[in-house]
Amino acid sequence: MPKTIIVTGGSGQLGQSLRGLVGSEVGCQYLFPSREQLDLTDSVSIDAFFEEKTFDIIINCAAHTAVDQAESEPELADQVNHLAVKKLAKIASSRQVRFIHISTDYVFNGENFKPYIESDKVAPQGVYGLSKLRGEQVVQSLMPNNALIIRTSWVYSAFGNNFVKTMLKLASQRDELNVIYDQVGTPTYAADLAQAIIQIAQSDGFNNNTFKTELYHYSNEGVCSWYDFAITIFELSGVSCQVLPIETKDYPTPAKRPHYSVLNKAKIKQAYGIQISYWKEALQRCLQALEDNHS
Ligand SMILES: NC(=O)c1ccc[n+]([C@@H]2O[C@H](COP(=O)([O-])OP(=O)(O)OC[C@H]3O[C@@H](n4cnc5c(N)ncnc54)[C@H](OP(=O)(O)O)[C@@H]3O)[C@@H](O)[C@H]2O)c1
C-alpha cells in the first residue's frame, strides 16, 4: 500500500538531505511542510496541519539547534525540542502512525571514556541538551510502541550552516585558524543519516504491528577531534590553511560542550543491517557535493 511520510524541518540539513534522496522511491509520498505551514511553536498550527492529512509516518527533523543561543532563550528551545515533540507524539499515537524522532549526543555530559551506548546515563550540560532529552523522554512515555528515536552527533552537509562550511569560509579569509582539540566525537554526514532513516522507515521490522519504541545511536564511523576534522577538511579539499590546536578553555562559549561524545552504533547496525561509512570517506562525498553545487 502507498505510504505518506511527513517530514518536519524540511529546510534544515537533515530535512534537505532526505528531500534529496526520496524522489525516486516507488510507493512513497513525502511531504515537507514549511515553517509557515507547520510552526512548531504554535499548537493551533500543528493541529490544523495534521487534522486534514492522512499519513503513515512522521519524521521529526525540526529542532532548535542553536546550542549557544538556547542558553539565553530556554523557553523557545523547550517549546520546539520538547513541547512540540510532545504534541507530535500525541498526534502520532492518536492516529496510530509511526514516529521517527532525531535527538543528540548532547544528552550526555561527555565524561565517558568509551563510546556511549543507548542505555548510558544521560546528564545534559546545557539548555539545548536538556530540551532534547525532554523531547526523547516524552516520546518514550507517550509512545511505548511505534516510535524510534535516533541520537546523532556533529551533523554537517552541503546545506545550511555547519562546521565544514564554516571552516572552508574562514580558510578563504585567513591563513591560520585555531581549532579545539580536546573535544572528541564523530562527524555525521546528514546524507548518510537520511539514507539510514529511509532504510529503517521501509524495513519490515519498523512496519511490524508489534513494533516497540526503541532508542538508537547513529553517526559515521571513527573518532576525531574538531582539530582533526578541520585538518582533514582542508587536506581533502586541497585548501592551504594552517590549523592550530587550542583547548576548550581558550574558546569560551555560552553553552558547555561535551569533551567526549562518540556514539556506539552497534545496536542500529544490528537491528537494521545498516552499513556506516568511515567519517573521512563521508566527508569526501560532502566536499564533492559542495564542489558540484558551485560548478
Ligand atoms: N546539527 C548538528 O550538529 C546536530 C547534532 C546532533 C543532533 N542534531 C539533531 O539532528 C536533527 C536535525 O538537525 P539539523 O542539523 O538538520 O538542524 P537544522 O539544519 O538547524 O534545521 C532545523 C530545522 O528545524 C526547523 N525549525 C526550527 N524551529 C521551527 C519551528 N518553530 N517550527 C517549524 N520548524 C522549525 C528549521 O526551520 P527554518 O529553516 O525555518 O528555521 C529547520 O528546518 C535535530 O533534531 C537536531 O537536534 C543535530
The ligand as an ORCA input file, in Angstrom:
! r2SCAN-3c Opt
* xyz 0 1
  N      23.395     19.984     13.646
  C      24.031     19.150     14.472
  O      25.259     19.180     14.623
  C      23.247     18.125     15.254
  C      23.964     17.302     16.167
  C      23.234     16.338     16.874
  C      21.864     16.201     16.691
  N      21.223     17.027     15.815
  C      19.770     16.860     15.642
  O      19.539     16.463     14.313
  C      18.274     16.963     13.866
  C      18.446     17.685     12.538
  O      19.361     18.757     12.745
  P      19.792     19.720     11.531
  O      21.266     19.930     11.657
  O      19.209     19.260     10.259
  O      19.072     21.066     12.013
  P      18.943     22.457     11.235
  O      19.714     22.431      9.982
  O      19.218     23.525     12.248
  O      17.384     22.506     10.856
  C      16.409     22.690     11.828
  C      15.068     22.665     11.158
  O      14.072     22.873     12.155
  C      13.188     23.859     11.685
  N      12.549     24.569     12.779
  C      13.137     25.231     13.807
  N      12.188     25.811     14.559
  C      10.991     25.511     13.996
  C       9.641     25.844     14.300
  N       9.318     26.613     15.340
  N       8.653     25.359     13.501
  C       8.952     24.574     12.416
  N      10.204     24.258     12.078
  C      11.214     24.719     12.851
  C      14.059     24.787     10.860
  O      13.240     25.593     10.031
  P      13.774     27.030      9.465
  O      14.673     26.690      8.314
  O      12.510     27.708      9.078
  O      14.497     27.678     10.608
  C      14.889     23.763     10.092
  O      14.155     23.251      9.013
  C      17.742     17.822     15.011
  O      16.870     17.058     15.790
  C      18.982     18.138     15.823
  O      18.671     18.389     17.186
  C      21.881     17.968     15.074
*
